[in-house]
Amino acid sequence: MRLCRLLFIVSILVLVGAASVAQAQDERFGIVVHGGTMIPVTQDDNEESGTAFGLRFPINTGTIFGIEPYIYTGSGKEMTADFGFGPETREGIDLTSWGANVSLGRLVKPGFHIAPFVGIGNNTLHRESGEISKIGYNGGLELGIAPGKMMINLRGEMNVVDIGESSRKWGLISLGLGYRVTPNF
């Protein structure tokens, strides 16, 4: 049920972005499938590095800023370490995140680009012991090239989720492959 709501909200964001792009025929939007490594930062009770996969929908706005709705899921590996009471195995944290980024630069323009971005999103952290959903923030840098209709990008970002008395932080390094779309409406 939660995934259905999530897909519905992302679809609405994509449609709103596509409608704003339709005003300028030379502007484009894209669909990017990405995957990579999710690396926990300064979390001694967290898991080892895991994997992350998802979708991004970069949209040119006709200005120097771009909008990018996204959704991804990550899975952390369990780890065995000494947390002060002898060796102990702790399960990894699974993460589902969706939201939107704003980039300085157009992520789907032809040729090479370097674009910093910041974003906000809903993050659901899940372990067998429970699940919480909190607002999180992210930011990073994308290097990309768009030959023809294809897009290839390498992205590094930091995600921070405030969970009350502490926060969870992940570095995400991902490689994306996408397709640029020109609206004809």
C-alpha positions in Angstrom: 0.0 0.0 0.0 2.8 2.4 0.9 4.5 1.7 -2.4 1.3 2.5 -4.3 1.1 5.9 -2.6 4.7 6.5 -3.3 4.4 5.7 -7.0 1.3 7.9 -7.2 3.1 10.9 -5.7 6.1 10.5 -7.9 3.9 10.2 -11.0 2.1 13.4 -10.1 5.5 15.2 -9.7 6.6 14.0 -13.1 3.4 15.1 -14.8 3.5 18.6 -13.2 7.2 18.9 -14.4 6.3 17.7 -17.8 3.5 20.2 -18.1 5.9 23.0 -17.2 8.3 21.7 -19.8 5.6 21.7 -22.5 5.6 25.5 -22.6 9.1 25.4 -24.2 9.4 22.9 -27.0 13.2 22.8 -26.9 13.3 21.8 -23.3 13.4 18.1 -22.3 12.9 15.8 -19.4 14.4 12.4 -18.8 14.0 9.0 -17.1 17.1 7.7 -15.3 17.6 4.2 -13.8 20.5 4.2 -11.3 22.3 1.9 -8.9 25.2 2.0 -6.7 26.6 1.7 -3.2 25.1 3.1 0.0 27.8 3.8 2.6 26.9 4.5 6.2 28.7 7.5 7.7 29.6 7.7 11.4 27.1 5.1 12.6 28.7 2.5 14.8 25.5 0.6 15.3 24.7 0.5 11.6 25.5 -2.0 8.9 28.3 -2.2 6.4 28.0 -0.7 2.9 25.0 -1.9 1.0 23.3 -1.4 -2.4 20.8 1.1 -3.7 18.7 1.2 -6.8 16.1 3.7 -8.1 14.6 6.0 -10.6 15.1 9.8 -11.2 13.0 12.0 -13.4 15.2 15.1 -14.3 13.1 18.0 -15.7 14.4 21.2 -17.4 12.5 24.3 -16.2 13.7 26.7 -18.9 16.0 28.4 -16.3 19.4 27.6 -14.9 17.7 25.3 -12.3 16.4 21.8 -12.9 13.9 19.8 -10.8 14.3 16.1 -10.3 11.7 13.9 -8.5 13.3 10.6 -7.4 12.6 7.3 -5.7 15.1 4.7 -4.6 15.5 1.8 -2.2 18.6 0.7 -0.4 19.6 -2.3 1.6 22.3 -2.4 4.2 24.3 -5.6 5.0 24.3 -6.9 8.6 27.5 -6.6 10.5 29.3 -8.4 13.3 31.3 -6.2 15.6 32.1 -5.7 19.3 29.7 -3.0 20.5 31.1 -3.2 24.1 29.6 -6.5 25.2 31.5 -8.9 23.0 30.9 -9.8 19.3 27.4 -9.2 18.2 25.6 -9.3 14.9 23.3 -6.5 14.0 20.9 -6.5 11.1 21.2 -3.9 8.3 18.9 -1.0 7.7 16.7 -1.0 4.6 15.8 2.4 3.3 13.1 3.7 0.9 13.4 7.3 -0.1 11.3 9.5 -2.4 11.3 13.3 -2.9 12.7 15.9 -5.2 16.0 17.6 -5.9 16.8 21.1 -7.3 19.9 21.3 -9.4 22.0 24.2 -10.5 22.2 23.4 -14.2 20.1 21.3 -16.5 20.6 17.6 -15.9 19.3 16.6 -19.3 21.0 19.1 -21.6 23.1 17.7 -24.5 26.8 17.2 -24.0 28.8 17.2 -20.7 27.6 18.8 -17.5 28.6 19.2 -13.8 25.6 20.0 -11.6 25.4 20.4 -7.8 22.0 19.6 -6.3 20.1 19.6 -3.0 16.9 17.9 -2.1 14.3 16.9 0.5 12.4 13.7 0.8 10.5 11.2 2.8 12.7 8.3 4.1 11.5 5.1 5.6 14.1 3.2 7.6 13.2 -0.5 8.3 14.7 -3.1 10.5 13.1 -6.2 11.9 12.8 -4.4 15.2 10.7 -1.6 13.6 10.1 1.0 11.0 10.2 4.8 11.0 9.4 7.4 8.4 11.1 10.8 8.6 12.0 13.8 6.4 15.6 13.7 5.2 17.9 16.0 3.2 20.4 15.3 0.6 22.9 17.1 -1.6 25.8 16.3 -3.9 27.3 16.6 -7.3 26.5 14.9 -10.6 28.9 14.5 -13.6 27.0 13.6 -16.7 27.1 13.3 -20.5 24.2 13.1 -22.9 25.1 11.8 -26.3 22.1 11.8 -28.5 19.0 10.8 -26.6 20.9 8.8 -24.0 22.2 10.1 -20.6 25.0 8.6 -18.5 25.8 10.1 -15.1 28.0 9.5 -12.1 26.7 10.9 -8.9 27.9 11.3 -5.3 25.6 12.5 -2.6 25.1 12.6 1.1 21.8 11.8 2.7 20.9 12.8 6.3 17.7 11.6 8.1 17.0 13.2 11.5 15.5 10.4 13.7 15.1 12.4 16.9 18.0 12.3 19.3 20.4 11.3 16.5 20.5 11.1 12.8 21.3 8.5 10.1 23.8 9.5 7.3 24.6 7.7 4.1 26.9 8.5 1.3 25.5 7.2 -2.0 27.7 6.7 -5.1 25.6 5.7 -8.1 25.9 5.3 -11.8 22.8 6.2 -13.9 21.7 5.4 -17.4 18.8 7.4 -18.9 16.8 8.5 -21.8 16.0 12.1 -22.8 12.5 12.8 -24.0 11.3 15.7 -26.1 7.6 16.4 -25.6 5.5 16.7 -28.7 2.3 18.2 -27.3 
